[in-house]
Amino acid sequence: MQGWMEQQEKTLQHMLKQQKDTSDSFLRALERMEVRMSGANPLAAKHSIFDSLCRRIDRLNFDAGKGRTFDMWYKGFKDIFDYDCTELSEQEKTRLLISRLDQDCRQLFCGSIAPRSPSDLSWDKAVATMDRLFGSAKTLFRRRFECLKINYDHQDFNNYETLVRTRCSDAKFDSISFDGLQCSSTLRDFRVRRLQNTAAEEVGSRG
C-alpha cells in the first residue's frame, strides 16, 4: 500500500511538472505572438513583453522565518531574468525585478535607497540591495550548521527531499569546498559533544 501511494505521488508530481512546462511554453508563444502583432510599434512590443514576463514571475512576499527570502525567490525565476529578458534594456529589466516586490517590500526597498529612485539603480545594485534587505537573518555558518542537523523522522520522503534541497540551497553548499564541508561537520560534532558534556556536568552537580 505504501509503495502504491508513493508511486501515485510521483505520478502526480510528474503531471504537475508537465502542466507547468506546457504553461511556460504557451506563455512564450503568446509573447512571440504579441510581438508580431505589435511589430510596427516597437514601444507596444516592449510593453507586451514586459507584461508577459510579469505574469510569469510571482511577487516576492518576504518572510525569513518561513524561508521566503530573496535568494530563494530569485533562484526560482533566474532563468527568466537570464534568458527571457534579452529584449529588455538593463533599466527595463531592473524595473521588472522591482515591480515583482509586494507592497511592503517595495516600500522598504525604496526607503533604503532614498533619495535615489529605483530607476537610478543598475541591475547589479538592485539585486545586491534586495539580497541585503530580504536575505536570511541567519548567518551562513548557522544555516549550514542547521542543514547538517536535519533528521529523517519518517515523514513523506518527497517532502523530506524537498526540505533537504531547500536547506542545502539556502546554506549555499553548492559553493563550499571539500575542506569547508569537513570544517562544518567537525564544528557541528564539537558543539554536540560540548553540549552533551555540559548536560552531564549539570546532572553530576545536582547529584
DRENPA-3360 file (N, C-alpha, C; in nm, 2 decimals, always signed):
BEGIN
1 = MQGWMEQQ = +0.08/-0.12/+0.00/+0.00/+0.00/+0.00/+0.09/+0.13/+0.00 ~ +0.19/+0.12/+0.08/+0.28/+0.24/+0.09/+0.35/+0.26/-0.04 ~ +0.39/+0.15/-0.11/+0.46/+0.17/-0.24/+0.37/+0.22/-0.34 ~ +0.24/+0.18/-0.34/+0.14/+0.23/-0.44/+0.12/+0.38/-0.41 ~ +0.11/+0.42/-0.29/+0.09/+0.57/-0.26/+0.21/+0.65/-0.30 ~ +0.33/+0.60/-0.28/+0.45/+0.67/-0.33/+0.45/+0.68/-0.48 ~ +0.41/+0.58/-0.55/+0.40/+0.58/-0.70/+0.30/+0.68/-0.74 ~ +0.19/+0.69/-0.68/+0.08/+0.79/-0.71/+0.13/+0.93/-0.69;
9 = EKTLQHML = +0.21/+0.95/-0.58/+0.26/+1.08/-0.55/+0.36/+1.12/-0.66 ~ +0.45/+1.03/-0.71/+0.54/+1.06/-0.81/+0.47/+1.09/-0.94 ~ +0.37/+1.01/-0.97/+0.29/+1.04/-1.09/+0.23/+1.17/-1.09 ~ +0.17/+1.21/-0.98/+0.11/+1.35/-0.97/+0.21/+1.46/-0.98 ~ +0.33/+1.44/-0.92/+0.43/+1.54/-0.94/+0.48/+1.55/-1.08 ~ +0.49/+1.44/-1.15/+0.53/+1.44/-1.29/+0.42/+1.51/-1.38 ~ +0.29/+1.49/-1.35/+0.19/+1.56/-1.42/+0.19/+1.71/-1.39 ~ +0.22/+1.75/-1.27/+0.22/+1.89/-1.24/+0.34/+1.96/-1.31;
17 = KQQKDTSD = +0.45/+1.89/-1.32/+0.57/+1.94/-1.39/+0.54/+1.96/-1.54 ~ +0.47/+1.86/-1.60/+0.43/+1.87/-1.74/+0.34/+1.99/-1.76 ~ +0.24/+2.00/-1.66/+0.15/+2.11/-1.68/+0.22/+2.25/-1.67 ~ +0.32/+2.26/-1.58/+0.39/+2.39/-1.57/+0.47/+2.41/-1.70 ~ +0.54/+2.31/-1.75/+0.62/+2.32/-1.87/+0.53/+2.36/-1.99 ~ +0.41/+2.31/-2.00/+0.32/+2.34/-2.10/+0.27/+2.49/-2.09 ~ +0.25/+2.53/-1.96/+0.20/+2.67/-1.94/+0.31/+2.76/-1.98 ~ +0.44/+2.73/-1.94/+0.55/+2.82/-1.98/+0.57/+2.83/-2.13;
25 = SFLRALER = +0.55/+2.72/-2.20/+0.56/+2.72/-2.34/+0.45/+2.80/-2.41 ~ +0.33/+2.79/-2.35/+0.22/+2.87/-2.40/+0.25/+3.02/-2.38 ~ +0.30/+3.06/-2.27/+0.33/+3.20/-2.24/+0.44/+3.25/-2.33 ~ +0.54/+3.17/-2.36/+0.64/+3.21/-2.45/+0.59/+3.23/-2.59 ~ +0.50/+3.14/-2.63/+0.43/+3.15/-2.77/+0.35/+3.28/-2.77 ~ +0.28/+3.31/-2.66/+0.20/+3.43/-2.65/+0.28/+3.55/-2.66 ~ +0.40/+3.55/-2.60/+0.50/+3.66/-2.61/+0.53/+3.69/-2.76 ~ +0.57/+3.58/-2.83/+0.61/+3.60/-2.97/+0.49/+3.65/-3.05;
33 = MEVRMSGA = +0.37/+3.60/-3.02/+0.25/+3.64/-3.10/+0.23/+3.79/-3.07 ~ +0.24/+3.83/-2.95/+0.21/+3.97/-2.92/+0.32/+4.06/-2.98 ~ +0.44/+4.01/-2.99/+0.55/+4.09/-3.05/+0.52/+4.11/-3.20 ~ +0.47/+4.00/-3.27/+0.44/+4.01/-3.41/+0.32/+4.10/-3.44 ~ +0.22/+4.09/-3.35/+0.10/+4.17/-3.37/+0.14/+4.32/-3.35 ~ +0.24/+4.35/-3.27/+0.27/+4.49/-3.25/+0.40/+4.53/-3.31 ~ +0.44/+4.45/-3.41/+0.57/+4.47/-3.48/+0.59/+4.61/-3.53 ~ +0.49/+4.67/-3.58/+0.50/+4.80/-3.64/+0.52/+4.91/-3.53;
41 = NPLAAKHS = +0.51/+4.87/-3.40/+0.52/+4.97/-3.30/+0.61/+4.91/-3.19 ~ +0.74/+4.95/-3.19/+0.84/+4.90/-3.10/+0.80/+4.92/-2.95 ~ +0.74/+5.03/-2.92/+0.71/+5.06/-2.79/+0.60/+4.97/-2.74 ~ +0.50/+4.94/-2.82/+0.40/+4.85/-2.79/+0.45/+4.71/-2.77 ~ +0.55/+4.67/-2.85/+0.62/+4.54/-2.84/+0.69/+4.52/-2.71 ~ +0.76/+4.63/-2.67/+0.83/+4.62/-2.54/+0.73/+4.61/-2.43 ~ +0.62/+4.68/-2.44/+0.51/+4.68/-2.33/+0.45/+4.54/-2.32 ~ +0.43/+4.47/-2.44/+0.37/+4.34/-2.44/+0.47/+4.24/-2.37;
49 = IFDSLCRR = +0.60/+4.25/-2.41/+0.70/+4.16/-2.35/+0.70/+4.18/-2.20 ~ +0.71/+4.30/-2.16/+0.72/+4.33/-2.01/+0.60/+4.27/-1.94 ~ +0.47/+4.30/-1.99/+0.35/+4.25/-1.92/+0.35/+4.09/-1.92 ~ +0.40/+4.03/-2.03/+0.40/+3.88/-2.03/+0.50/+3.83/-1.93 ~ +0.61/+3.89/-1.92/+0.71/+3.85/-1.82/+0.66/+3.86/-1.68 ~ +0.59/+3.97/-1.65/+0.53/+4.00/-1.52/+0.44/+3.89/-1.48 ~ +0.36/+3.84/-1.58/+0.27/+3.73/-1.54/+0.33/+3.60/-1.51 ~ +0.46/+3.58/-1.55/+0.53/+3.46/-1.52/+0.61/+3.46/-1.39;
57 = IDRLNFDA = +0.62/+3.58/-1.33/+0.71/+3.59/-1.21/+0.62/+3.63/-1.09 ~ +0.62/+3.54/-0.99/+0.54/+3.56/-0.87/+0.60/+3.68/-0.79 ~ +0.52/+3.74/-0.72/+0.57/+3.85/-0.63/+0.65/+3.80/-0.51 ~ +0.75/+3.87/-0.47/+0.83/+3.83/-0.35/+0.75/+3.88/-0.23 ~ +0.71/+3.78/-0.15/+0.65/+3.81/-0.02/+0.75/+3.77/+0.09 ~ +0.83/+3.86/+0.13/+0.94/+3.83/+0.22/+0.89/+3.78/+0.36 ~ +0.94/+3.66/+0.40/+0.92/+3.61/+0.54/+1.04/+3.52/+0.57 ~ +1.14/+3.57/+0.63/+1.26/+3.50/+0.66/+1.23/+3.38/+0.75;
65 = GKGRTFDM = +1.14/+3.39/+0.84/+1.10/+3.28/+0.93/+1.05/+3.16/+0.86 ~ +0.99/+3.18/+0.74/+0.94/+3.07/+0.66/+1.02/+3.03/+0.54 ~ +1.14/+3.09/+0.54/+1.23/+3.07/+0.43/+1.20/+3.14/+0.30 ~ +1.11/+3.24/+0.30/+1.07/+3.31/+0.18/+1.17/+3.43/+0.17 ~ +1.29/+3.40/+0.13/+1.39/+3.51/+0.12/+1.41/+3.54/-0.03 ~ +1.48/+3.66/-0.05/+1.51/+3.70/-0.19/+1.59/+3.59/-0.26 ~ +1.69/+3.54/-0.19/+1.78/+3.44/-0.26/+1.70/+3.32/-0.31 ~ +1.61/+3.27/-0.23/+1.53/+3.15/-0.27/+1.43/+3.19/-0.38;
73 = WYKGFKDI = +1.37/+3.31/-0.37/+1.28/+3.35/-0.47/+1.35/+3.38/-0.61 ~ +1.47/+3.44/-0.60/+1.54/+3.47/-0.72/+1.59/+3.35/-0.80 ~ +1.63/+3.25/-0.72/+1.67/+3.12/-0.79/+1.56/+3.06/-0.87 ~ +1.43/+3.08/-0.82/+1.32/+3.02/-0.89/+1.29/+3.08/-1.02 ~ +1.33/+3.21/-1.04/+1.30/+3.28/-1.16/+1.42/+3.33/-1.23 ~ +1.54/+3.28/-1.19/+1.67/+3.33/-1.25/+1.67/+3.30/-1.40 ~ +1.62/+3.19/-1.45/+1.63/+3.16/-1.59/+1.55/+3.26/-1.67 ~ +1.44/+3.30/-1.62/+1.36/+3.40/-1.69/+1.43/+3.53/-1.70;
81 = FDYDCTEL = +1.50/+3.58/-1.59/+1.57/+3.70/-1.60/+1.70/+3.69/-1.69 ~ +1.76/+3.57/-1.69/+1.88/+3.55/-1.76/+1.86/+3.53/-1.91 ~ +1.75/+3.46/-1.95/+1.73/+3.41/-2.09/+1.61/+3.47/-2.16 ~ +1.51/+3.51/-2.08/+1.38/+3.56/-2.15/+1.37/+3.71/-2.14 ~ +1.47/+3.78/-2.09/+1.46/+3.93/-2.08/+1.56/+3.99/-2.18 ~ +1.60/+3.92/-2.28/+1.70/+3.97/-2.38/+1.65/+4.09/-2.46 ~ +1.52/+4.10/-2.47/+1.46/+4.21/-2.55/+1.45/+4.34/-2.47 ~ +1.48/+4.33/-2.34/+1.47/+4.44/-2.25/+1.60/+4.50/-2.23;
89 = SEQEKTRL = +1.61/+4.63/-2.21/+1.73/+4.70/-2.17/+1.76/+4.67/-2.02 ~ +1.88/+4.70/-1.97/+1.91/+4.68/-1.83/+1.82/+4.76/-1.74 ~ +1.78/+4.88/-1.78/+1.69/+4.96/-1.70/+1.55/+4.90/-1.69 ~ +1.51/+4.85/-1.81/+1.37/+4.78/-1.81/+1.37/+4.65/-1.73 ~ +1.48/+4.58/-1.74/+1.50/+4.45/-1.67/+1.50/+4.48/-1.51 ~ +1.56/+4.59/-1.47/+1.57/+4.63/-1.33/+1.43/+4.67/-1.29 ~ +1.36/+4.74/-1.37/+1.22/+4.78/-1.34/+1.13/+4.66/-1.32 ~ +1.15/+4.56/-1.41/+1.07/+4.44/-1.40/+1.10/+4.37/-1.26;
97 = LISRLDQD = +1.22/+4.36/-1.22/+1.26/+4.30/-1.10/+1.19/+4.37/-0.98 ~ +1.20/+4.50/-0.98/+1.15/+4.58/-0.87/+0.99/+4.57/-0.87 ~ +0.93/+4.56/-0.98/+0.79/+4.55/-0.99/+0.73/+4.42/-0.93 ~ +0.82/+4.32/-0.91/+0.77/+4.20/-0.85/+0.78/+4.19/-0.70 ~ +0.82/+4.30/-0.64/+0.81/+4.31/-0.49/+0.67/+4.34/-0.45 ~ +0.63/+4.28/-0.33/+0.50/+4.32/-0.28/+0.50/+4.46/-0.22 ~ +0.39/+4.51/-0.18/+0.38/+4.65/-0.13/+0.48/+4.68/-0.02 ~ +0.48/+4.59/+0.08/+0.57/+4.62/+0.20/+0.72/+4.61/+0.16;
105 = CRQLFCGS = +0.75/+4.51/+0.07/+0.89/+4.50/+0.03/+0.93/+4.62/-0.05 ~ +0.84/+4.67/-0.14/+0.87/+4.78/-0.23/+0.89/+4.91/-0.14 ~ +0.81/+4.92/-0.04/+0.82/+5.04/+0.04/+0.96/+5.04/+0.12 ~ +1.00/+4.93/+0.17/+1.13/+4.92/+0.24/+1.24/+4.94/+0.14 ~ +1.23/+4.88/+0.02/+1.33/+4.89/-0.08/+1.35/+5.04/-0.12 ~ +1.24/+5.11/-0.15/+1.25/+5.25/-0.19/+1.31/+5.34/-0.08 ~ +1.27/+5.31/+0.05/+1.32/+5.38/+0.16/+1.47/+5.36/+0.18 ~ +1.52/+5.24/+0.15/+1.66/+5.22/+0.17/+1.75/+5.28/+0.07;
113 = IAPRSPSD = +1.69/+5.32/-0.05/+1.78/+5.38/-0.15/+1.76/+5.53/-0.16 ~ +1.66/+5.58/-0.08/+1.63/+5.73/-0.09/+1.76/+5.81/-0.06 ~ +1.78/+5.92/-0.13/+1.68/+6.00/-0.21/+1.68/+5.95/-0.36 ~ +1.76/+5.84/-0.39/+1.76/+5.79/-0.53/+1.63/+5.72/-0.55 ~ +1.59/+5.71/-0.68/+1.47/+5.64/-0.72/+1.51/+5.51/-0.78 ~ +1.42/+5.41/-0.78/+1.46/+5.28/-0.84/+1.52/+5.28/-0.98 ~ +1.47/+5.38/-1.06/+1.53/+5.39/-1.20/+1.67/+5.43/-1.20 ~ +1.72/+5.48/-1.09/+1.86/+5.52/-1.08/+1.96/+5.41/-1.06;
121 = LSWDKAVA = +1.91/+5.29/-1.02/+1.99/+5.18/-0.99/+2.02/+5.09/-1.11 ~ +2.14/+5.04/-1.11/+2.18/+4.94/-1.21/+2.12/+4.80/-1.17 ~ +2.12/+4.71/-1.26/+2.07/+4.57/-1.23/+2.15/+4.51/-1.11 ~ +2.28/+4.52/-1.12/+2.36/+4.45/-1.01/+2.34/+4.52/-0.87 ~ +2.32/+4.65/-0.87/+2.30/+4.72/-0.75/+2.16/+4.69/-0.69 ~ +2.06/+4.68/-0.78/+1.92/+4.64/-0.73/+1.92/+4.50/-0.67 ~ +1.99/+4.41/-0.74/+2.00/+4.27/-0.69/+2.07/+4.27/-0.55 ~ +2.18/+4.34/-0.54/+2.26/+4.34/-0.42/+2.18/+4.40/-0.30;
129 = TMDRLFGS = +2.10/+4.51/-0.33/+2.02/+4.57/-0.23/+1.91/+4.48/-0.18 ~ +1.85/+4.41/-0.27/+1.74/+4.32/-0.23/+1.79/+4.20/-0.15 ~ +1.91/+4.15/-0.19/+1.97/+4.04/-0.12/+2.01/+4.09/+0.02 ~ +2.05/+4.21/+0.04/+2.08/+4.26/+0.17/+1.95/+4.28/+0.26 ~ +1.85/+4.34/+0.20/+1.73/+4.37/+0.27/+1.64/+4.25/+0.30 ~ +1.63/+4.16/+0.20/+1.54/+4.05/+0.21/+1.61/+3.91/+0.21 ~ +1.73/+3.91/+0.26/+1.80/+3.78/+0.28/+1.77/+3.72/+0.41 ~ +1.83/+3.60/+0.43/+1.81/+3.53/+0.56/+1.88/+3.61/+0.67;
137 = AKTLFRRR = +1.81/+3.61/+0.79/+1.86/+3.68/+0.91/+1.97/+3.60/+0.97 ~ +1.98/+3.47/+0.94/+2.08/+3.38/+1.00/+2.21/+3.39/+0.92 ~ +2.32/+3.37/+0.99/+2.45/+3.37/+0.93/+2.46/+3.25/+0.84 ~ +2.55/+3.26/+0.75/+2.58/+3.14/+0.66/+2.62/+3.02/+0.74 ~ +2.71/+3.04/+0.84/+2.75/+2.93/+0.92/+2.64/+2.86/+0.99 ~ +2.55/+2.94/+1.05/+2.43/+2.89/+1.12/+2.34/+2.81/+1.02 ~ +2.32/+2.86/+0.90/+2.24/+2.79/+0.81/+2.30/+2.66/+0.77 ~ +2.43/+2.65/+0.75/+2.50/+2.53/+0.72/+2.49/+2.43/+0.84;
145 = FECLKINY = +2.51/+2.49/+0.96/+2.50/+2.40/+1.08/+2.37/+2.34/+1.09 ~ +2.26/+2.42/+1.07/+2.12/+2.36/+1.09/+2.09/+2.26/+0.98 ~ +2.15/+2.29/+0.86/+2.13/+2.19/+0.75/+2.19/+2.06/+0.78 ~ +2.30/+2.06/+0.84/+2.37/+1.93/+0.88/+2.30/+1.86/+0.99 ~ +2.21/+1.93/+1.06/+2.13/+1.87/+1.17/+2.00/+1.81/+1.13 ~ +1.96/+1.82/+1.00/+1.83/+1.77/+0.96/+1.82/+1.62/+0.98 ~ +1.72/+1.57/+1.04/+1.69/+1.43/+1.06/+1.57/+1.38/+0.98 ~ +1.58/+1.26/+0.94/+1.46/+1.20/+0.88/+1.37/+1.14/+0.98;
153 = DHQDFNNY = +1.25/+1.19/+1.00/+1.16/+1.15/+1.11/+1.04/+1.07/+1.05 ~ +1.07/+0.99/+0.94/+0.97/+0.90/+0.88/+0.86/+0.98/+0.82 ~ +0.88/+1.11/+0.78/+0.78/+1.18/+0.71/+0.78/+1.14/+0.56 ~ +0.69/+1.19/+0.49/+0.68/+1.17/+0.35/+0.82/+1.20/+0.29 ~ +0.88/+1.10/+0.21/+1.01/+1.11/+0.17/+1.03/+1.23/+0.07 ~ +0.92/+1.25/-0.02/+0.93/+1.36/-0.11/+0.94/+1.49/-0.04 ~ +0.86/+1.51/+0.07/+0.86/+1.63/+0.14/+1.00/+1.65/+0.21 ~ +1.05/+1.53/+0.26/+1.19/+1.54/+0.32/+1.29/+1.58/+0.22;
161 = ETLVRTRC = +1.28/+1.52/+0.10/+1.38/+1.55/+0.00/+1.37/+1.70/-0.04 ~ +1.25/+1.75/-0.05/+1.23/+1.90/-0.08/+1.29/+1.98/+0.03 ~ +1.27/+1.94/+0.16/+1.33/+2.02/+0.27/+1.48/+2.02/+0.26 ~ +1.54/+1.90/+0.24/+1.69/+1.90/+0.23/+1.74/+1.98/+0.12 ~ +1.68/+1.97/+0.00/+1.72/+2.05/-0.12/+1.71/+2.20/-0.09 ~ +1.60/+2.24/-0.02/+1.58/+2.38/+0.01/+1.68/+2.43/+0.11 ~ +1.71/+2.35/+0.21/+1.80/+2.39/+0.32/+1.94/+2.40/+0.26 ~ +1.98/+2.30/+0.18/+2.11/+2.30/+0.12/+2.13/+2.42/+0.03;
169 = SDAKFDSI = +2.03/+2.45/-0.05/+2.04/+2.57/-0.14/+2.06/+2.70/-0.05 ~ +1.98/+2.71/+0.05/+1.99/+2.83/+0.14/+2.12/+2.83/+0.21 ~ +2.18/+2.72/+0.24/+2.31/+2.71/+0.30/+2.43/+2.73/+0.20 ~ +2.40/+2.74/+0.08/+2.50/+2.76/-0.03/+2.60/+2.65/-0.03 ~ +2.56/+2.53/-0.01/+2.66/+2.42/-0.02/+2.71/+2.40/-0.16 ~ +2.65/+2.45/-0.26/+2.70/+2.44/-0.40/+2.83/+2.52/-0.42 ~ +2.86/+2.61/-0.32/+2.98/+2.69/-0.34/+3.08/+2.66/-0.23 ~ +3.06/+2.56/-0.15/+3.15/+2.53/-0.04/+3.26/+2.42/-0.09;
177 = SFDGLQCS = +3.38/+2.44/-0.05/+3.49/+2.35/-0.08/+3.48/+2.22/+0.00 ~ +3.55/+2.12/-0.03/+3.56/+2.00/+0.04/+3.61/+2.03/+0.18 ~ +3.72/+2.11/+0.19/+3.78/+2.14/+0.32/+3.67/+2.22/+0.41 ~ +3.60/+2.31/+0.34/+3.50/+2.38/+0.42/+3.39/+2.29/+0.47 ~ +3.35/+2.19/+0.39/+3.25/+2.10/+0.44/+3.30/+2.01/+0.55 ~ +3.42/+1.97/+0.55/+3.48/+1.90/+0.66/+3.48/+1.98/+0.79 ~ +3.52/+2.11/+0.77/+3.52/+2.20/+0.88/+3.39/+2.22/+0.95 ~ +3.28/+2.23/+0.86/+3.14/+2.25/+0.91/+3.10/+2.13/+0.99;
185 = STLRDFRV = +3.13/+2.01/+0.94/+3.10/+1.88/+1.01/+3.17/+1.87/+1.14 ~ +3.30/+1.90/+1.14/+3.38/+1.89/+1.26/+3.33/+1.99/+1.37 ~ +3.30/+2.11/+1.33/+3.25/+2.21/+1.43/+3.11/+2.17/+1.48 ~ +3.03/+2.11/+1.40/+2.90/+2.06/+1.44/+2.92/+1.95/+1.55 ~ +3.01/+1.85/+1.52/+3.03/+1.74/+1.61/+3.09/+1.79/+1.74 ~ +3.18/+1.90/+1.73/+3.24/+1.95/+1.85/+3.13/+2.02/+1.94 ~ +3.04/+2.09/+1.88/+2.94/+2.16/+1.96/+2.84/+2.06/+2.02 ~ +2.81/+1.95/+1.95/+2.72/+1.85/+2.01/+2.79/+1.78/+2.13;
193 = RRLQNTAA = +2.91/+1.75/+2.11/+2.99/+1.69/+2.23/+2.99/+1.78/+2.35 ~ +3.02/+1.91/+2.32/+3.03/+2.01/+2.42/+2.89/+2.02/+2.50 ~ +2.78/+2.02/+2.43/+2.65/+2.03/+2.49/+2.62/+1.91/+2.57 ~ +2.66/+1.79/+2.52/+2.65/+1.67/+2.60/+2.73/+1.67/+2.73 ~ +2.85/+1.72/+2.72/+2.94/+1.73/+2.84/+2.88/+1.83/+2.94 ~ +2.83/+1.94/+2.89/+2.77/+2.04/+2.98/+2.65/+1.98/+3.05 ~ +2.56/+1.91/+2.98/+2.45/+1.84/+3.04/+2.49/+1.74/+3.14 ~ +2.59/+1.66/+3.11/+2.64/+1.56/+3.21/+2.69/+1.63/+3.34;
201 = EEVGSRG = +2.76/+1.74/+3.32/+2.82/+1.81/+3.43/+2.71/+1.87/+3.52 ~ +2.60/+1.92/+3.46/+2.49/+1.97/+3.54/+2.42/+1.86/+3.62 ~ +2.40/+1.74/+3.55/+2.34/+1.63/+3.62/+2.43/+1.58/+3.74 ~ +2.56/+1.58/+3.72/+2.66/+1.54/+3.82/+2.66/+1.64/+3.94 ~ +2.64/+1.77/+3.91/+2.64/+1.87/+4.02/+2.52/+1.86/+4.10 ~ +2.41/+1.81/+4.04/+2.28/+1.80/+4.12/+2.29/+1.68/+4.21 ~ +2.37/+1.58/+4.16/+2.38/+1.46/+4.25/+2.46/+1.48/+4.37;
% end
